[in-house]
Structures are given as C-alpha cells and as structure tokens.
Amino acid sequence: MGFNLTFERKECIRVSDCQREGVPEGRRWMSLDEDTRWLEWVTKQFEAIAGEDKEIDLEEFKTALKVKESFFAERFFALFDSDGSSSISLDELLGALNLLIHGSEADKLRFLFQVYDVDGSGSIDPDELRTVLKSCLRESAISLPEEKLDDLTLALFESADKDRSGAITFEELKAELENFPEVMENLTISAANWLKPPEAEERRRQAPRYLTRAYWQNNSRKLTFLMAYALLSLLLFSSALLHHRGGGVCYMVAKGCGQCLNFNCTFVMVLMLRRCLTWLRATWLVRVLPLDQNILLHQIVGYVLCGVSPAHLSQHTGYSLWEYLLTTRPGVGWVRGSASLTGVVLQLLIGLMVLCSSTFVRRSGHFEVFYWSHLSYVWVWSLLVVHCANFWKWFLVPGLVFLLEKVLGLAFAHMGGLYIVEVNLLPSKVTHLVIKRPPFFTFKPGDYLYINIPDIATYEWHPFTISSAPEQSDTLWLHIRSMGQWTNRLFEFFRQPETLASSPKRLATSLRNKRQLIPAKLGDNHQLCNIKCYVDGPYGTPTRQIFASEHAVLIGAGIGITPFASILQSIMYRRRKQNCPNCSYSWCENIIDSDMKLRKVDFIWINRDQKSFEWFVSLLTKLEMDQADEEPEGRFLEMHMYMTSALSKNDMKAIGLQMALDLLAKKEKRDSITGLQTRTQPGRPDWAKVFQKVSEENKGKVHVFYCGAPALAKTIKAQCEHFGFHFYKENF
C-alpha cells in the first residue's frame, strides 16, 4: 500500500521528498506500532462512510468532514482524488492524510497553495483570493460587508505580491507565511480530525488535585469553614446521643440526627441572609469567612438535610410502618402526636426542594420550577415548629433577622415609583433595560438585584447583575439574556409593540410620554416607555474585592460580561484622561480613592458568534478612547476578545482570512469584526499561555474574577491553582 500523495496528475509530492526538505526523522515516520494503529483506524473510518464500491464520492466526503462551506470540501476532494475518478479510494485517502498529519511544513504549504489556486494556473490572482476569503468568512461564521471583503483581499494580496506581478506565486505565499511563525508551527486541517487516530494519553504520576498545596491555599477559607461545620455537627450529634443514652441505640441515633436537623434547618437559612452577607463583605470578616461561597455552602447543607432526615425518620422504631406514617399513635412532637405525620410531609418537601434545585432543572429553561418549589421553605419551617418541641429555640433569632430582611426588601422595593424608561433589544435575544434610578439606591460595581415586572409576572422576582456604574446617577442598566420562561416572555413583551399599547393605564402612560416629549418608539429594537417595576437590593458579589486587588483579570463568557461592564466603567470614572494642550501626549491620573489599589486590569471576553460583541461594543470603544496613549508602567487596561466559532489561525480553512484580518487591522488600527482597536482572536484562549503572560508582568498579586458557564470555571480555576492566582466566581 503506497503513501504517495498526488495532488494533480501533473505534479506529485512524495514522502521521499520530505527528506530533501530536511524534515526530522521523527516527523517523517511513525513507529511500527503507531503506523499499524493509524492504518487500522483510518481503514475503519473509511469503511464506515464508503459505499459498497469502497469509494467515497463528493457528497459522502462533505458529510464526513462536516465542513460548513462546500468550497473547501470540493477543493480538498479534488486534491485528494489524484486519479480524477470523481471518487476517493482508501489508498488515495491514506496518502493525503499521511501528508496532512505527518508531512513537512513545505508539503502542507504546497497543499494550501493548491487549495487557493482554484484554476490550477500555478499562481493566485486577486479574484481567486477573494473567493477563498469569502469562503473563509462563511466557514468561521463571520459576516462582513462586500467592501470590507475587498479591503481584506487587497491587504493580503498587496502584502504577498512582492514583485507586483499581479499574481502570488508559491514562493511569495511561503515568504508571507513566514511572517506568521505561530501559524507555521502547526498547520492542520481541523476537519480531518475524524480520521486522526486518538492519541494514547500518558498516565502521569501526580498527586490528586485536592491534595495539592495550591488547592489548599486557594480554598483555605472554604475548607476551614467546612471542617468547622463538620466538627460542630459531630459535636451536636454526640451531645444529643449522650443526653438520651438511656433510650436505646435507635432512639439515641434518632435524637442525634434530630439535633443536627435543628441546626441545619436554621443554618441553611442563615447562608441566604443576603443583606447581612453584603454588609459583612465590607468588614474584615471577608478575609476570614468564605462569603463568596455562600451558595455552594447552602447547597451542601441542603444535601446534608436530604441525607440526615431519612436517617432520623428510619430510627424511630417500635411501631409498624402503617401506624407510624398514617396515625398519631407514636405521640411525639410539640403538638402531641404530630411528629410522625409532619415528619413524612417534611421529608417529601425537602426532597422536592433539593430535586427542583438541581442544575439540570435550573439551567434547562425551567427556573420557575426552582423558584416556586423553593418557596416551600415557609411550609417547612411551619411544620418544623409543630414537629419538634425545641426547634423554635434554634429558629427564633435567625428567623426574625430573615423576616426583617424580607420586610425591608419589600418596603424598599415599593418605595417610590420605579419605571423602565428605555429598552434595547440586542442580538442573541438580549434585553437591555434602562431603569430610572431611585435616589436612595446605592451600590458597588458588580452588585446584583432582584427585579419584579408585574406586566410579565406579578409575583416572580429574578436576580440580574447591574451592568451600569455606580457613578451613573440617573439610571440603572440590566442586560438580560433570554434563557428561560420569564426572560423569554420579557423579550417577547418588548418585541411586540401592541403589548405596550394594551398595558394597564395606557392613557395615563401616553399622556406622561406626551408631556415629557418622549416618542413611543425610536426603532424596531429601541423604544422608550414607562413600565412599572420593583427592585430589591443591591446585594454584594465577589467582584467587590476587585479594587483591593493589584492585578485583576476579568473573564466574561457571553452575557457574563455584565458585572465587568459595571466595573470597567467605574474604573475609568476613577481614572481621568488628561491631554497636553501643546502636543498629542496624553496620560491618566487617578482620582484619590483609598479603596483603589489596582495597577493593571486584563479584560477577557469570550463570545461564540460575531453578533454577541454588539452588546457592549460602544462601551468598550469608549474605554479604549479613554485610555492614555502612554503610561509610565504600560497600559492600565488591556482587552482581549475571543470568538469561539471562528477557526484558529493554524487551520487551512482560515489561515488566509486571519492573515488578512491581521494585516488590515494593522493598517486601519481597528478590528474588522468588532470595530475595536483590540484584535479579535479566533478560537478559545490558551489559558496556560494567557496566565503565564500575566504572571511574567509582575504587577502584584493576581486576582482572577470569572462570570460565565460553570464548565469553563473549572478549567480556569485549575489554571489559577497552578499559577497561584486567587480565583473568584460570580454566583447567584
């Protein structure tokens, strides 16, 4: 079976040519075992997609590669089909893939050149290059005007056509690619990975993550708190056990579990005293207690309740199951005989609350199920008072504080008239609400609030991060992405103009708009209005600690940018840009602020598609303009944009586009995708390289703040532990 790859019948590149190119021996040949495994893998994949004729036609090839743009599938197919039979045999496929996966850089560059040389003339003219770049844009899900595509084509063509002959030769393309060494390192076709054998992972002997020193340093407060919680629970269990040691083993265990339940049913509420926790964040206790993990600790206590309550129930013996569950004969409880029945109901309610608070319920568009089931806590506490004679002693003080928080929240929420005065409907179904800010509402950057809009749902309150800065005194901003029933109803409510016209007090609203000279609508996605709403908050988050950091790294994934939008605006309010009247020199001076210790901020925003950047592009543009041209210690704020749907620079289907985008951005001083000065990078960040660069800057202690998908949080947290950075994750 041969490994020669014939690109066209006129020109062949053989593996033996690699020797003349000076390819290292390890790159030219695999070991015998690897070669055998690779042949078996490719043969298996080939047979899975080939027809009865043992050949792959163009349609089967497109399906297998899963290429978005048919141009590249057709070009790859034509080059793989060395005999021009309009089908690819196993021998042809093996030869082509051997070059693409294990070939030299020169071999891969020759293949890339032939992909771009559509007419096979031996050179690339401007029209061919434009056709390729247009297909690259579609492959990377990037939409640009035709004029911008022309600019990209000319930027790349003029840079590569060194002799001004009007065509790019192979040597000129090779010379141009040498200006991008990061591309040359790993030139691949990502769509061919389905035929690349899975690499055997080497099992490295290393300590489990939870036993590393870095993990304990980064989680010291949480781990210390959990150990104290476990010791206290053990102490309560043991004291109840000894106090009832004359009643038999089962009775003693039941009383021990009951004592733990008394404590945990109260403690689970203490962890959700949001106003108290927000106040504690402003004290020295924030450096001792794991206030940022209150949601996690609340979940842990909930699981403990779900586990201890069946143990408590099962240890009450001496009666038949029927008598215990459905009669009052056991005769225990504060209200005599009620313990058995209330215990069963409590067990069902606690199990329901834990089940409905699971991740798959909350993040599958059914937040309302979680919300309404969690309101069962009122019944749980009421039944506990009846169920246990001593529970009221545990509940009295925390219950009064909880009740006071609720009363204050409702009082503040209904104090004065709050109205949504402006709405912007943004791409990816994001609703931007502008709310008239009440005079008594003070908050910190990154805080969140609960909002109730009666026109959407009368009794539902939902938490959202405030995306405006505290220094913005007249309005509050909320950016809400449609991911559940309530958020989808909100988006549809403002998308349909007739819903505003049919809202309550339509004439009063119309008269108020007329007197204030406010037009009802400014555009399809932008409208001014007066919709009644209520807010409860603000409540603190881990991002409150950003100004106490020296080097802050802010990472937002998608709509996770909202807390950082507030923070970045607040930072720039505190750093005033000054311009010299006699020259173009500019600098920034800090407004005196004892809380501001920041020396450097790195902002990283990761989005799936191009349109998502439109959410805050105007804000980011203003931040770039407010930056000083020169600062003694370098730029204070650096922004890094990543678009995950775009193919990486070392992919053959995107290399030309990324080179053109780099060249045009350097020429125009502006990114073609977002319009920012910051160049949008394709693919996902290499976190090891990102954090290595941050570590080498030596700007002080590094604190990483993240808001976004939980899966990415685990990856970033692991890297923070490796580099010794402090990690904070936004939680609700």
C-alpha positions in Angstrom: 0.0 0.0 0.0 1.6 3.2 -1.1 1.9 6.5 0.7 2.5 8.8 -2.3 0.1 11.7 -2.5 -0.6 13.0 -6.0 -2.2 16.5 -5.8 -2.7 16.7 -9.6 -1.8 14.4 -12.4 0.8 16.9 -13.5 2.6 17.3 -10.1 3.3 14.8 -7.3 4.7 15.2 -3.8 6.1 12.0 -2.4 7.1 11.2 1.2 10.6 10.8 -0.1 10.6 14.5 -0.9 10.4 15.2 2.8 14.0 14.0 3.1 15.1 16.7 0.7 13.2 19.3 2.7 15.2 18.5 5.8 12.3 17.1 7.8 13.4 15.5 11.1 13.3 11.7 11.1 10.7 11.6 13.9 8.4 13.7 11.7 8.8 11.6 8.6 8.0 8.2 10.0 5.9 6.8 12.8 6.9 3.8 14.9 5.8 0.4 13.6 3.1 0.2 16.3 1.8 3.7 15.7 1.8 3.1 11.9 -0.2 -0.1 12.3 -2.7 1.5 14.7 -3.1 4.5 12.4 -3.8 2.3 9.3 -6.4 0.3 11.3 -8.1 3.5 12.5 -8.2 5.1 9.0 -9.4 1.9 7.4 -12.2 1.6 10.0 -13.3 5.2 9.5 -13.2 4.8 5.7 -15.4 1.7 5.7 -17.9 3.5 7.9 -18.6 6.2 5.3 -17.7 4.4 2.0 -20.4 2.8 -0.1 -20.5 -0.7 -1.5 -18.0 0.3 -4.2 -15.4 1.0 -1.5 -15.1 4.6 -2.7 -16.0 7.9 -1.2 -17.9 10.4 -3.5 -18.1 14.1 -3.0 -21.4 14.1 -1.0 -20.1 11.4 1.4 -16.8 13.4 1.7 -18.8 16.6 2.6 -20.8 14.7 5.2 -17.8 13.1 6.8 -15.7 16.3 7.0 -18.7 18.3 8.4 -17.3 21.4 6.6 -19.7 24.4 6.7 -18.6 25.8 3.4 -18.7 23.5 0.4 -15.9 25.3 -1.4 -13.3 23.8 0.9 -14.8 20.3 0.7 -14.8 20.5 -3.1 -11.2 21.7 -3.2 -10.0 19.1 -0.7 -11.8 16.4 -2.6 -10.3 17.5 -6.0 -6.8 17.4 -4.5 -7.4 14.0 -2.7 -8.8 12.5 -5.9 -5.4 12.0 -7.6 -6.6 9.9 -10.5 -9.5 12.2 -11.4 -12.1 9.4 -11.0 -14.6 11.6 -9.0 -14.2 9.3 -6.0 -11.5 8.7 -3.4 -10.1 5.3 -2.7 -8.6 4.1 0.5 -5.0 4.4 -1.0 -5.7 8.0 -2.0 -7.1 8.9 1.4 -4.2 7.3 3.2 -1.6 9.2 1.1 -3.3 12.5 1.6 -3.8 12.2 5.3 -0.3 11.0 5.8 0.9 14.3 4.4 -1.5 16.5 6.2 -0.9 14.9 9.6 2.7 13.9 9.4 4.1 15.8 6.4 6.6 18.6 6.5 5.8 22.3 6.5 6.7 22.6 2.8 4.3 19.8 1.9 1.5 21.4 3.8 2.2 24.8 2.3 2.1 23.3 -1.2 -1.3 21.8 -0.4 -2.5 25.1 0.9 -1.3 26.9 -2.2 -3.1 24.4 -4.4 -6.3 25.0 -2.4 -6.1 28.7 -3.2 -5.0 28.2 -6.8 -8.5 27.4 -8.0 -7.8 27.3 -11.7 -4.6 25.4 -11.4 -2.5 28.0 -13.2 0.4 27.9 -10.7 -0.4 31.3 -9.2 -3.1 33.0 -7.2 -4.8 36.1 -8.7 -6.9 38.6 -6.7 -10.2 37.1 -7.7 -9.2 33.7 -6.6 -8.0 35.1 -3.3 -11.3 36.9 -2.8 -13.3 33.7 -3.5 -11.2 31.9 -0.9 -11.5 34.6 1.7 -15.3 34.8 1.2 -15.5 31.0 1.9 -13.2 31.5 4.9 -15.7 34.1 6.3 -18.6 31.7 5.9 -16.6 28.8 7.5 -15.8 31.0 10.5 -19.4 32.4 10.8 -18.2 35.9 10.2 -20.3 38.4 8.4 -18.7 41.4 6.8 -19.8 43.9 4.0 -18.6 43.3 0.5 -16.5 46.4 0.7 -14.7 45.1 3.8 -14.1 41.8 2.0 -12.4 43.8 -0.9 -10.2 45.6 1.7 -9.2 42.3 3.2 -8.4 40.8 -0.2 -6.2 43.8 -1.2 -4.4 43.9 2.1 -3.3 40.3 1.9 -2.7 40.4 -1.8 -0.5 43.5 -1.8 1.5 42.2 1.1 2.2 38.9 -0.5 2.7 40.0 -4.1 6.3 41.3 -3.5 7.2 41.7 -7.2 4.0 43.5 -8.1 3.3 41.0 -10.9 -0.4 40.8 -10.2 -0.3 37.2 -9.0 1.0 35.4 -5.9 3.5 32.5 -6.5 4.2 29.6 -4.2 7.5 31.2 -3.1 5.7 34.5 -2.3 3.0 32.8 -0.3 5.7 30.9 1.6 7.5 34.1 2.3 4.3 35.8 3.5 3.5 32.9 5.9 7.0 33.1 7.4 5.8 36.4 8.9 3.4 34.4 11.0 5.5 31.8 12.8 2.7 30.8 15.2 0.8 29.6 12.1 3.7 27.6 10.7 4.2 25.7 13.9 1.0 23.6 13.5 -0.6 23.9 10.1 -3.5 21.4 10.1 -6.9 20.7 8.7 -9.1 20.5 11.7 -12.0 19.0 9.8 -9.8 15.9 9.1 -9.5 15.1 12.8 -12.2 12.5 12.4 -9.6 10.4 10.6 -6.8 11.1 13.0 -6.2 8.2 15.5 -6.9 9.0 19.1 -3.7 9.7 20.9 -2.9 7.4 23.8 -2.8 9.6 26.9 0.2 9.1 29.1 -0.6 8.5 32.7 1.4 10.9 34.7 2.0 10.2 38.3 0.9 13.2 40.1 -1.0 13.9 43.3 -4.8 14.3 43.0 -5.8 17.9 42.6 -7.5 18.0 46.0 -4.2 17.1 47.7 -2.0 19.7 46.1 -0.7 22.6 48.1 -2.0 25.2 45.6 -5.6 23.8 46.0 -5.5 24.2 49.8 -4.0 27.7 49.6 -6.7 28.9 47.2 -9.5 27.2 49.1 -8.3 27.7 52.7 -11.3 29.7 53.9 -13.8 27.3 52.4 -12.0 24.2 53.7 -11.5 25.6 57.1 -15.2 26.6 57.3 -16.3 23.1 56.1 -14.1 21.4 58.8 -15.6 23.7 61.5 -19.1 22.9 60.2 -18.3 19.1 60.3 -16.9 19.3 63.8 -19.9 21.3 65.1 -22.3 18.8 63.5 -20.4 16.0 65.1 -20.4 17.8 68.5 -24.2 18.3 68.3 -24.8 14.7 67.3 -22.6 13.4 70.1 -24.2 15.7 72.8 -27.7 14.6 71.9 -26.5 10.9 71.8 -25.2 11.1 75.3 -28.1 13.1 76.6 -30.5 10.3 75.6 -28.2 7.3 76.2 -30.8 5.5 78.3 -33.3 5.2 75.4 -31.7 2.5 73.3 -29.4 2.8 70.2 -32.1 3.6 67.6 -33.6 6.2 69.9 -30.2 7.8 70.5 -29.4 7.9 66.8 -32.8 9.5 66.0 -32.2 12.2 68.7 -28.7 12.8 67.4 -29.9 13.2 63.8 -32.8 15.4 65.1 -30.4 17.8 66.8 -28.4 18.1 63.6 -31.6 18.8 61.7 -32.5 21.5 64.1 -29.2 23.2 63.5 -29.1 22.6 59.7 -32.7 23.7 59.0 -31.7 27.0 60.6 -28.2 27.3 59.2 -29.4 26.8 55.6 -31.4 30.0 56.1 -28.5 31.9 57.6 -26.5 31.3 54.5 -29.1 33.2 52.4 -29.3 36.3 54.5 -28.2 38.4 51.6 -28.3 41.8 53.2 -26.3 40.6 56.2 -23.8 39.0 53.9 -23.5 42.1 51.8 -22.8 44.1 55.0 -20.2 41.5 56.1 -18.3 42.0 52.8 -17.5 45.5 53.9 -15.8 44.2 57.1 -12.6 42.4 57.9 -14.6 39.1 58.1 -14.5 38.9 54.3 -10.9 37.8 54.7 -11.8 35.1 57.2 -15.2 33.7 56.1 -16.0 32.2 52.7 -18.7 34.7 51.9 -18.2 34.2 48.2 -19.2 30.5 48.5 -22.5 31.0 50.4 -24.5 29.5 47.5 -22.2 26.4 47.5 -22.4 26.1 51.2 -26.2 26.5 51.1 -26.3 23.6 48.6 -24.1 21.4 50.8 -26.3 22.0 53.8 -29.3 21.1 51.6 -27.7 17.8 50.7 -26.9 17.1 54.3 -30.6 17.7 55.2 -31.7 15.4 52.4 -29.4 12.7 53.9 -29.9 13.1 57.6 -33.7 13.4 57.6 -34.3 9.8 56.3 -31.8 8.6 58.9 -33.7 10.4 61.6 -37.0 9.0 60.3 -35.8 5.4 60.0 -34.5 5.2 63.6 -37.9 5.8 65.2 -39.0 2.2 65.7 -41.4 0.4 67.9 -44.5 0.8 65.8 -45.5 -0.7 62.4 -44.8 1.4 59.3 -48.6 1.9 58.8 -49.0 3.2 62.4 -46.0 5.5 62.2 -46.8 7.0 58.8 -50.6 7.4 58.9 -51.6 7.6 62.6 -50.7 9.8 65.6 -50.1 6.8 68.0 -46.3 7.4 68.4 -47.4 10.5 70.4 -44.3 12.7 69.9 -44.0 16.2 68.7 -44.6 19.7 70.1 -48.3 19.2 69.2 -48.7 15.8 70.7 -48.9 13.0 68.1 -48.0 15.2 65.1 -44.3 14.3 64.7 -45.0 11.2 62.5 -47.3 12.8 60.0 -45.3 16.1 59.8 -42.1 14.2 59.5 -43.3 12.4 56.4 -44.5 15.6 54.9 -41.2 17.4 55.7 -39.3 14.5 54.1 -41.3 14.9 50.9 -40.9 18.7 50.9 -37.2 18.7 51.5 -36.7 16.0 48.8 -38.8 18.1 46.3 -36.8 21.3 47.0 -33.4 19.5 46.5 -34.6 17.8 43.3 -36.0 21.0 41.8 -32.9 23.0 42.6 -30.7 20.6 40.6 -28.6 22.0 37.8 -30.5 20.3 35.1 -33.7 22.0 36.3 -32.3 25.5 36.8 -30.3 25.6 33.6 -32.7 23.9 31.3 -35.1 26.9 30.9 -37.3 25.9 33.9 -36.1 28.4 36.5 -39.7 28.9 37.6 -39.9 25.3 38.8 -36.9 26.0 41.1 -38.3 29.4 42.2 -41.8 28.2 43.2 -40.6 24.9 44.7 -38.1 26.8 46.9 -40.9 28.9 48.3 -41.9 25.7 50.2 -39.4 26.8 52.9 -42.4 28.6 54.5 -44.2 25.3 55.0 -41.0 23.5 56.0 -40.3 25.9 58.9 -44.0 26.0 59.9 -44.1 22.2 60.1 -40.8 22.0 61.9 -42.2 24.2 64.7 -45.1 21.8 65.1 -42.9 18.7 64.6 -40.2 19.4 67.2 -40.7 21.0 70.6 -37.2 22.7 70.6 -36.9 23.9 67.0 -38.3 27.3 67.8 -35.3 28.0 70.1 -33.0 27.5 67.1 -35.2 29.4 64.7 -36.2 32.4 66.8 -33.2 34.8 66.2 -32.3 33.8 62.6 -36.0 33.7 61.7 -36.5 37.3 63.0 -33.5 38.5 61.0 -34.8 36.7 57.9 -38.2 38.2 58.4 -36.7 41.7 58.9 -34.7 41.3 55.6 -37.8 40.4 53.7 -39.8 43.3 55.2 -37.1 45.8 54.4 -36.7 44.4 50.9 -40.5 44.8 50.2 -40.5 48.2 51.8 -37.6 49.5 49.7 -38.9 47.8 46.6 -42.3 49.6 46.8 -40.8 52.9 48.0 -41.3 55.5 45.2 -42.2 54.8 41.6 -39.7 52.9 39.6 -40.2 52.7 35.8 -38.4 51.1 32.9 -37.8 54.1 30.7 -35.9 52.6 27.8 -35.5 49.2 26.2 -32.9 48.0 23.6 -33.3 44.5 22.1 -29.9 43.2 21.3 -28.6 40.3 19.3 -28.9 36.7 20.7 -32.2 37.7 22.4 -30.6 40.0 25.0 -32.9 42.6 26.5 -31.2 45.8 27.7 -33.4 47.6 30.3 -32.8 51.2 31.4 -34.5 51.9 34.8 -34.9 55.3 36.4 -32.6 55.1 39.4 -34.2 55.9 42.7 -32.3 58.5 44.9 -31.8 56.1 47.8 -30.3 53.2 45.7 -26.5 53.0 46.3 -24.5 50.0 45.1 -20.9 48.8 44.3 -19.6 47.7 40.9 -20.6 44.2 40.1 -23.6 44.1 42.6 -26.9 42.4 41.6 -30.5 43.0 42.4 -33.9 41.2 42.1 -36.4 42.7 39.8 -40.2 42.2 39.5 -42.1 43.4 36.5 -45.9 43.0 37.1 -46.7 43.1 33.4 -44.5 40.0 32.9 -45.3 38.1 36.1 -47.0 39.5 39.1 -45.2 37.6 41.9 -41.9 36.5 40.4 -38.6 38.1 41.3 -35.5 37.3 39.4 -31.8 38.2 40.0 -29.7 40.1 37.5 -26.3 41.8 37.6 -26.3 45.6 37.4 -24.3 46.5 34.3 -24.1 50.3 34.8 -21.5 52.0 37.0 -22.4 53.5 40.5 -21.2 56.8 39.2 -24.0 56.9 36.7 -26.5 58.6 38.9 -29.7 58.8 36.8 -30.3 55.3 35.5 -29.7 51.6 36.2 -28.8 49.2 33.4 -29.7 45.5 33.2 -28.7 43.2 30.4 -30.9 40.1 30.4 -30.4 37.1 28.1 -33.4 35.0 27.2 -32.8 31.6 28.6 -36.0 30.6 30.5 -39.7 31.2 30.5 -39.6 34.6 32.3 -36.7 36.0 30.3 -38.3 34.9 27.0 -41.6 36.5 28.0 -39.7 39.7 28.8 -38.1 39.7 25.4 -41.3 39.0 23.5 -43.2 41.6 25.5 -40.9 44.4 24.3 -40.6 42.9 20.8 -44.3 43.2 20.2 -45.4 46.9 20.1 -49.0 46.0 20.7 -48.2 44.7 24.2 -47.2 48.2 25.3 -50.3 49.7 23.8 -52.5 47.2 25.7 -50.8 47.6 29.1 -52.7 48.9 32.1 -53.2 52.6 32.4 -52.5 53.0 28.7 -53.9 56.6 28.5 -52.0 57.8 31.6 -48.8 56.4 30.1 -49.5 58.0 26.8 -50.2 61.4 28.5 -47.0 61.2 30.5 -44.9 60.4 27.4 -46.5 63.3 25.6 -45.8 65.8 28.4 -42.2 64.6 28.6 -41.9 64.8 24.8 -41.0 61.1 24.7 -41.7 59.3 21.5 -43.2 55.8 21.9 -40.7 54.1 19.6 -37.3 55.0 18.2 -36.8 51.9 16.1 -37.6 48.2 15.8 -35.2 47.3 18.6 -35.1 50.6 20.5 -38.0 52.1 22.3 -38.8 54.5 25.2 -41.5 53.5 27.6 -42.8 53.7 31.2 -43.3 50.2 32.5 -43.8 49.8 36.3 -41.2 47.6 38.0 -39.9 46.9 41.5 -36.3 46.1 42.6 -34.9 44.5 45.7 -31.2 45.0 46.5 -28.5 45.7 45.9 -26.6 42.6 47.0 -22.8 42.1 47.0 -20.8 39.7 45.0 -17.1 38.5 44.9 -16.3 41.2 42.4 -16.5 43.8 45.2 -12.9 42.8 46.0 -11.6 43.9 42.7 -10.5 47.3 43.8 -8.4 45.7 46.6 -6.5 43.7 44.0 -3.2 44.8 42.4 -3.6 42.9 39.1 -7.1 41.9 38.2 -8.0 39.5 35.4 -11.7 39.8 34.4 -13.0 36.9 32.4 -16.5 37.1 31.0 -18.1 34.4 28.8 -21.1 35.6 26.7 -23.5 37.6 28.8 -21.2 37.0 31.8 -19.7 40.4 30.8 -22.4 42.2 32.7 -20.7 42.6 36.1 -17.5 43.6 34.4 -19.3 46.2 32.3 -20.1 48.0 35.6 -16.6 47.5 37.0 -14.8 48.8 33.9 -17.0 51.9 33.7 -16.4 52.6 37.4 -12.6 52.1 36.9 -12.5 54.6 34.1 -14.6 57.1 36.1 -11.8 56.9 38.7 -9.0 57.4 36.1 -9.3 60.7 34.3 -7.6 61.1 31.0 -5.5 64.3 30.6 -4.3 65.7 27.3 -1.4 68.1 26.8 -2.6 71.4 25.2 0.7 71.8 23.2 1.1 68.3 21.9 -0.6 65.0 21.4 0.7 63.4 24.6 -1.9 62.1 27.0 -1.8 60.5 30.4 -4.2 59.2 33.1 -4.3 60.4 36.7 -6.2 58.6 39.5 -8.9 60.2 41.5 -8.0 60.0 45.1 -9.6 56.7 46.3 -8.3 54.8 49.3 -10.0 51.6 48.1 -8.3 51.7 44.7 -5.2 49.6 44.7 -5.3 48.4 41.1 -2.2 48.6 39.0 -3.3 46.6 36.0 -6.5 45.1 34.6 -6.8 42.4 31.9 -10.3 42.0 30.5 -11.0 38.8 28.5 -14.4 38.4 26.8 -15.2 35.1 25.1 -18.2 35.0 22.7 -19.5 32.3 20.4 -20.5 34.5 17.5 -19.9 37.9 16.0 -23.2 39.5 16.9 -22.7 39.0 20.6 -20.0 41.6 20.6 -22.6 44.2 19.7 -23.9 44.1 23.3 -21.2 46.3 24.7 -19.1 47.4 21.7 -20.0 51.1 22.3 -18.9 50.8 25.9 -15.6 49.1 25.0 -14.9 51.6 22.3 -15.3 54.4 24.8 -13.0 52.6 27.2 -10.3 52.4 24.5 -10.7 56.1 23.8 -10.4 57.0 27.4 -7.1 55.1 27.7 -4.0 57.2 27.8 -1.7 56.8 24.8 1.4 56.4 27.0 1.7 55.5 30.7 4.9 55.0 32.8 4.1 51.4 33.7 2.4 50.4 30.4 -1.3 50.3 29.6 -3.5 50.1 32.6 -6.4 48.3 30.8 -5.8 45.6 28.2 -8.7 44.0 26.4 -8.6 40.5 24.8 -11.5 39.3 22.6 -12.1 35.7 21.5 -14.6 34.4 19.1 -15.0 30.6 19.5 -16.9 30.0 16.3 -14.0 31.3 14.2 -11.4 28.8 13.1 -7.9 29.1 14.6 -5.0 30.7 12.7 -3.3 27.3 12.0 -6.3 25.8 10.3 -6.0 25.6 6.5 -9.6 26.8 6.1 -8.9 30.0 8.0 -5.3 30.9 7.7 -5.7 33.3 4.8 -8.6 35.1 6.5 -6.7 35.5 9.8 -3.6 36.8 8.0 -5.8 39.3 6.1 -7.5 40.4 9.3 -4.2 41.0 11.0 -2.8 43.0 8.1 -5.9 45.1 7.7 -6.1 45.7 11.5 -2.5 46.9 11.5 -3.3 49.2 8.6 -6.6 50.7 9.8 -5.8 50.5 13.6 -9.2 48.8 14.0 -10.5 45.3 14.1 -12.8 44.4 11.2 -15.1 42.1 13.3 -15.9 44.4 16.2 -14.6 47.8 15.2 -12.4 48.0 18.3 -8.7 48.7 18.3 -8.3 45.3 20.1 -7.9 42.5 17.6 -10.5 39.7 18.0 -8.7 36.3 18.3 -10.2 33.2 16.7 -11.0 30.1 18.8 -10.6 29.7 22.5 -7.9 31.1 24.8 -4.9 29.0 25.6 -5.2 29.6 29.4 -1.7 28.3 30.2 -0.2 30.9 27.9 -2.6 33.7 29.0 -1.8 33.2 32.7 1.9 32.7 32.0 2.0 36.2 30.4 0.0 37.6 33.4 2.5 36.0 35.8 5.5 37.5 34.0 4.2 41.0 34.2 4.8 41.2 37.9 2.2 43.8 38.7 1.5 42.4 42.2 -1.0 39.8 43.5 -3.2 38.5 40.7 -6.9 38.0 41.4 -9.0 36.3 38.7 -12.7 37.1 38.5 -15.0 34.9 36.3 -18.6 35.1 35.3 -20.0 32.5 32.8 -20.6 28.9 32.2 -19.7 26.5 35.1 -17.7 24.1 32.8 -15.2 26.8 31.9 -15.0 27.9 35.5 -13.4 24.5 36.4 -10.7 24.9 33.7 -9.9 28.5 34.8 -9.8 27.6 38.4 -7.4 24.7 37.8 -5.1 27.1 36.0 -5.3 29.6 38.8 -4.3 27.0 41.3 -1.3 26.1 39.1 -0.1 29.7 38.9 -1.0 30.6 42.5 -3.7 33.2 41.5 -6.8 33.9 43.6 -10.0 32.8 41.9 -13.4 34.3 42.3 -16.6 33.1 40.6 -19.8 35.0 40.2 -22.7 33.2 41.9 -26.4 33.9 42.5 
